[in-house]
Amino acid sequence: MVRSTAAFGLAALLLVAGCGADPEPPALRGSAWTPSAVKTTGDALHSANVKHLANVPSEAPLDGPQSWSTDLAFQDDHVFVGNFDGFTVLDVSNPARPAVVSRVLCPGEQNDVSVSGNLLFLSVDTPRSGPECAGGLREEDEGEEGRSGGWEGIRIFDITDKAHPRFVSAVATECGSHTHTLVPGRDKDTLYLYVSSAGPVPGEPTCPGPHNNFSVVEVPTGDPAAARVVSQPVLSVEEPREGGCHDITAYPEKDLAAAACFGDGVLLDISDRVNPKVIQHVRDKENFSIWHSATFDNAATKVVFSDELGGGMSATCDSETPRNHGANAVYDLGEDRRLTLRGYFKIPREQERDENCVAHNGALLPVPGRDIMVQSWYQGGVSVWDFTDAAAPREIGFFERGPVDAAAGSWSAYYYNGHIYSSDITRGLDVLRIDDPLTDPAKKVTTKTLNAQTQVSYPE
């Protein structure tokens, strides 16, 4: 979801630019499921191969009017659920019966989360009066300068005791941190965070123009309080450009990253972790509005970019929106490290005109020999889809609830050790299982950690 400040104006301009006429894309042919295979469980529709196992609703102190659940991270038998008002730690050693370990009140939109070792990182993209959890929203100054200073950026917690996470430190970053990407350093004692943020925002001391970059935060794992911004890589020197990036997905083993920025997709060489270099920009002015996120296939021969048309607040999965707007674009990534567009994918199930629905957060399933990912679509629910054939992706399974008269639905959906975990904006954490011949091989793969924007390879 885009930054809910004046930066939304930038997104709105891009939205208008992305709404031209479009031909019927080649990517929507055929699904693995049929209408006769759709089932109803409670208030949810789902394909016959998907089962809903559990729901953990948001509870105090994370149950306010805008205590929206956001991104997810995983470590061992625990899942960490970001929330506009803090984060929750759950034990999922029994995925059908998740148990709350702790709920931490620490307001700061969006509180997207990642974990590494005993450290947890939160992204804060709204100016606060200070970095500590007790710091409230920054107060506005009525003088000629417009607004007083504030703080936004990265908060760092020690999660050695998951029942009692402890705030350690914070790092201010230009235009805050809408999302961040954890990138391991060349040695185990150093981590880097690639911080994505929209901007500039007129009148915001924390977000001056121009903003044609992202921030790199260096974190000494033995002394996280010493974390600091060490570089601000420029995204383009060839033409005037502002806006920053929405998400950056890194594939450290391949020394590559794919950045979804406001206006284009950017392929990066991250062999020098502190000084990433731009390899290529790709643009799709006809079909894309807000480049939202990116996912590599396991072999790094493809990249999926998603478009968050409408900023996550609009109904773009209805019959009036072209089928390749608010969708995914699948690019081939050649040996020359050049991207070539091959096809589009959008969920084939039309939503109501008042249901916010658009492509959002997802990641790969570890299926050898195939390219399959699970993805959230807000009120469009959770979709599992196959892009092995980049020109003709298809849906394999899905789960979605009925309409809600508000911003709602799945914010993030990821596969972790045999199950799908979905962070529902208003309903909390859902646990799903997919049983299908195409996806069953993924059940044999287990991992110790998952930060979705930090890809690691799995056995082929």
Secondary structure, DSSP 8 states (H G I E B T S, - for coil): ---SSTTHHHHHHHHHHT-------GGG---SS-GGGEEEETTEEEETTEEEEEEE---TTS-STT--EEEEEEETTEEEEEETTEEEEEE-SSTTS-EEEEEEE---SEEEEEEETTEEEEEEEEEES-SSTT--B-----STT-S---EEEEEEEE-SSTTS-EEEEEEE-TT--SEEEEEE-SSTTEEEEEEE-B---TT-TTS-S---B-EEEEEETT-GGG-EEEE--BS-SSS----BEEEEEEEGGGTEEEEEESS-EEEEE-SSTTS-EEEEEE--TTT-SSEEEEEE-TTSSEEEEEE-GGGGSSB-SSTTS-TTSSSEEEEEE-TTS-EEEEEEE--SS---TTS-B---BEEE---TTS-EEEEE-BTT-EEEEE-SSTTS-EEEEEEEE---SSS-SEEEEEEETTEEEEEETTTEEEEEEE--TTTGGGGG---SEE-TTB------
